Amino acid sequence: MITKKIIADRILLYLQHQITLPDMVNWAEEALMNDNFQDDSEHTSRNILAHIGAAEVKAFGLTREDCEEIMNKLGVKLKVLATEV
């Protein structure tokens, strides 16, 4: 079952460079095909996954701003934390 938290967690993995954009796109496409969403009467999760799935097309992409907007729709506020390497 795909929940908003699962989507938010996956976006965080992408933003932290733990998964690639193609991995993110593939995951979103597979999740859409499974069509098993929790509490999605407004189709928020489906619309977000469709947006992510289209990110492999250069014209769409998946920018940090896109991720921030998506996370807001999921009820999560992004904060940037910088540490020295």
N, C-alpha and C positions, 0 to 999 in steps of 0.2 A: 504494500500500500504506500502510495506517495503522499507525504504530508508536506506542509509548508516548511517545517523544520528540516526535513530531508533535503528539500530544494535549497534552502538557505545554507545548510552545511556543505552541500556540493559547490555552491558558489564561493564559499569561503576557501575551499580546497583549491579552486581555480585561481582566486585572487592571491593565494599564498604560494602559487606556482607548484603545487603538489600534484596537479593534473593539468594536462594541456587543453587547449581549445578544442582540438579534434576529439579528445576524450569527453569533454563536457558536452559537445554537440551529439556525439554518439549516445551518451547516457540520456540526454533529453529526448532524443528520437525514440529510443527504446522505451522510456517511461511513457511517452505519448501513445505508443502502440499497445502497451499493457492496459491503458485506460482504467486504472484503479486508483482513484483519488479520494482522499478523505476531506470531508467538509468543503466541497468546491462548487457550491450552488451558483456562484457568480463566475465560475470558470477561470478564476485567478490563476490557479496552478497550471491549467491547460494553456492559457495565454502566455504565461511566463515560459513554459517549456517550449512552446512554439517559437517564441522569440529567441531563445537559446539555440534551438534547432536550426534556425535560419542564420546563425552567427558564422557558419562556415562560408557563407557567401560574402565576399569582400565588401560589397555595398552595405551590408548590415553590420557585421562585426559584433564584438561584445566589449564595449569600452568600460572603463571604471565607472563612468557616469551611468551607463546602462545598469551595471551591477548595483550601484547605489540606489537607483530608482526601483529596481526589482526587489531589493532587500526591503525598501520602504513599504512596498506593496505586501511583502510577507510579514510586516510588523517588526522588522529588525533594523536598527540604526547602525551604520558602519562607522567605525572610528579607526583612524590610522595611528599606528604605533611604530615608531622608528627606534631601532637599536643599533648600536655599533657592531660591526662584524670583526 
